[in-house]
C-alpha cells in the first residue's frame, strides 16, 4: 500500500487522535463486509482503512510514519526493510506490524461473511451490523477492551454520610477502604477506578460502582448541606423563653428560645450543618410546642385569665 495513510482515512496530517478514530469508525462502518456482501471492492477497502488506522491510531507508529521511519505498510524505510523480523515476506497482513487476519475457506470473511468487531465498536455499534448479535466468523480483529464495571451496595449510617467516614468493603476477595465524602446522600454512587473486572487483550480494568444506602436518624434530617431538627418545647418555655441543650453533628450546644415563641418558629445555628470543603451548611431548628400529657389545673387556671390574641387566617 503506497497510498498516503491520511488520504486513506480522509483526514489532514494535523488531525487529532479523536479525529483519526472518528474517521476510521465512519469508514469501517461504511465498508463493513456485513453491509457490503455484494461488493468485492468493499472488503479490500475495509482492509486498507484498517491498516491505515493500525498505524495512525497508534501514537508511536504515527510518529514514525510522519518521520518517514516506516512506510504505509509499517515497514522500516532504512536498510533491510522487508527482510527478517518486522517484514511481511509476501503476506501483507501477517507478522510484523499488523495483527493477523485469519480466514476460513475461500471467503476471507468466513463462511458466514461476518467477523467480530465488537471489541472495536462496542455492542451498540455491532447491533447495527448484526441485528443485535455479535457476528462470528474468521476475520477476527482484537483490540484492547476495557473490563466491565462491577456493582456493589454499601450501608452507611446517617452520621457517617453527613460528616464523612472510611468504611471497609470486600471487592473480589480484597478488603478495600472506601472514603465516604461528607454530605453523601442516599442512592449516591461512588466510583473506584480500576477495581472492576479485568480488561481484555490488555485493556484497562473496569471500575467498581458502589451505591450508598444511607440509614435514617432518630431526630436529624438533611436538606442540601443543612441539617434539620425538630425541637419540642413546653408551653412555659415558649412563653417565658429558655436555654435548651440541643444535639448537633459535632456535639451538644445550648440555644436560647426567645420568650413568646410560636410553634413552627425556626432557629438557625450557623455552620453546624454539613461541611464540604471550605463551605458548610447550618442547623435549622424548628420549635414544636408540646402541651402537657397530664391534666394541669394550675395551668388551666392561669391560661383562663390570658387574653387570646392569636390571629388566624384561613
Residue, then its C-alpha position, 0 to 999 in steps of 0.5 A: x500500500x503506497x497510498x498516503x495513510x491520511x488520504x486513506x482515512x480522509x483526514x489532514x496530517x494535523x488531525x487529532x487522535x479523536x479525529x483519526x478514530x472518528x474517521x476510521x469508525x465512519x469508514x469501517x462502518x461504511x465498508x463493513x463486509x456485513x453491509x457490503x456482501x455484494x461488493x468485492x471492492x468493499x472488503x479490500x477497502x475495509x482492509x486498507x482503512x484498517x491498516x491505515x488506522x493500525x498505524x495512525x491510531x497508534x501514537x508511536x507508529x504515527x510518529x514514525x510514519x510522519x518521520x518517514x521511519x516506516x512506510x504505509x505498510x509499517x515497514x522500516x524505510x532504512x536498510x533491510x526493510x522487508x527482510x527478517x523480523x518486522x517484514x511481511x515476506x509476501x503476506x501483507x497482513x501477517x507478522x510484523x506490524x499488523x495483527x493477523x487476519x485469519x480466514x476460513x475457506x475461500x471467503x476471507x470473511x468466513x463462511x458466514x461473511x461476518x467477523x467480530x468487531x465488537x471489541x472495536x465498536x462496542x455492542x451498540x455499534x455491532x447491533x447495527x451490523x448484526x441485528x443485535x448479535x455479535x457476528x462470528x466468523x474468521x476475520x477476527x480483529x482484537x483490540x484492547x477492551x476495557x473490563x466491565x464495571x462491577x456493582x456493589x451496595x454499601x450501608x452507611x449510617x446517617x452520621x457517617x454520610x453527613x460528616x464523612x467516614x472510611x468504611x471497609x468493603x470486600x471487592x473480589x476477595x480484597x478488603x478495600x477502604x472506601x472514603x465516604x465524602x461528607x454530605x453523601x446522600x442516599x442512592x449516591x454512587x461512588x466510583x473506584x477506578x480500576x477495581x472492576x473486572x479485568x480488561x481484555x487483550x490488555x485493556x484497562x480494568x473496569x471500575x467498581x460502582x458502589x451505591x450508598x444506602x444511607x440509614x435514617x436518624x432518630x431526630x436529624x434530617x438533611x436538606x442540601x448541606x443543612x441539617x434539620x431538627x425538630x425541637x419540642x418545647x413546653x408551653x412555659x418555655x415558649x412563653x417565658x423563653x429558655x436555654x435548651x441543650x440541643x444535639x448537633x453533628x459535632x456535639x451538644x450546644x445550648x440555644x436560647x428560645x426567645x420568650x413568646x415563641x410560636x410553634x413552627x418558629x425556626x432557629x438557625x445555628x450557623x455552620x453546624x450543618x454539613x461541611x464540604x470543603x471550605x463551605x458548610x451548611x447550618x442547623x435549622x431548628x424548628x420549635x414544636x410546642x408540646x402541651x402537657x400529657x397530664x391534666x394541669x389545673x394550675x395551668x388551666x387556671x392561669x391560661x383562663x385569665x390570658x387574653x387570646x390574641x392569636x390571629x388566624x387566617x384561613 
